[in-house]
Amino acid sequence: MGTRTTTMRRLLAGGAVEVGLAGLLLVPDVLSFHPGAQAALALVAGVVACAGAGLTAWHPRVGAAIACIGFGGLALLPAELVSTTLYAPMIVILSCAWHGELWTAGLTSLWGYLVSLWLTVRNIATAAQDAQAMLLWFGFYALPWVIGLALRRVELTESRRFALRAEAQRREIAAELHDNLTHELTLITMAAEAARIDPGTDRDATLVEIAARSRRSAAYVTKLVRLLRVGRTSPPVSFSRELQHGHDSLSKAGFSLEIYTDCDIETLSPVISNALGRIAHEAFNNILQHGDPSEPCEVSVRASSTRLAVSATNATNTAYHGDDLGIIGMRERAEGINGTLETRLSDGYWSVTVSVPVSMVDGRFS
């Protein structure tokens, strides 16, 4: 669907609208052409007007000037010879309003309105008909403005959406870099401290582990710099897998972790699973970095008919700060799925709680 939308957007932005409409205006003149000097002049003037209208897609001012010249030529001909090419300036106005050439659109509107009005009023005699013609042509020339400005607004909205998506990707990459590097550097620090303090530690094995984790950290940096260049984030993660990985990492580091769930976390939608998985990843990093291994840790997942709550609790002997990058990243991920994140330090225990609105659709939380 995204590819078809992109192709359509490129087609419309490539001049297909202007050229297509100009061609449609010219077809009736060509089909109804009868040999004759004035008919030939009318056809030439119509071709010039429509060619200028089509050229407006790439060169708005040049195309508008050419279209106005051709359109002006039509005003010198008998009314019965003027056909659908009379509406060529409206294509110019639509295109210029769409692409932001408002002065060009305004001058073309004035010229087209005056010529169209002249072509009409020279064949009518009453003031009432004159007033009716003025209102009628005003409505005709207002229409391309409405359509053109609407198209322009759609494009500006689309541009803002892309800018917001790029900002979200930037935040995602920054969070990814923080999560992975913090995890690896924390384990490197713990291994180095253990080798320094514990005489029974196999220092050679510890150095091998530190070297391996350092290489992984360098690989993370290289990968994420590449992602910054191409503008794509890493593949989504799974909440259930992150819980398992967190349990394994904490167990290896000497922590005791209990995980409680009252729902099937495999039924989470990919978007929620990815966000909660990355939040859990950061929460486990914080436990490794700040937690007290002598006290148990706990992760609980509770679901109701409307909300899903995930809490991580651990004892800590160091203070957390609410403005840490990790907490900011977790909060942004929670808010990205319309959820909230709260942190609390009480009686030596630190807790992080994420609450996400959910609903059950086809057996899955979404």
Secondary structure, 3 states (H helix, E strand, C coil): CHHHHHHHHHHHHHHHHHHHHHHHHHHHHHHCCCCCHHHHHHHHHHHHHHHHHHHCCCCHHHHHHHHHHHHHHHCCCCHHHCCHHHHHHHHHHHHHHHCCCHHHHHHHHHHHHHHHHHHHHCCCCCHHHHHHHHHHHHHHHHHHHHHHHHHHHHHHHHHHHHHHHHHHHHHHHHHHHHHHHHHHHHHHHHHHHHHHHCCCCCHHHHHHHHHHHHHHHHHHHHHHHHHHHHCCCCCCCCHHHHHHHHHHHHHHCCCCEEEEECCCHHHECHHHHHHHHHHHHHHHHHHHHHECCCCCEEEEEEECCCEEEEEEEEEECCCCCCCCHHHHHHHHHHHHCCCEEEEEEECCEEEEEEEEECCEECCEEC
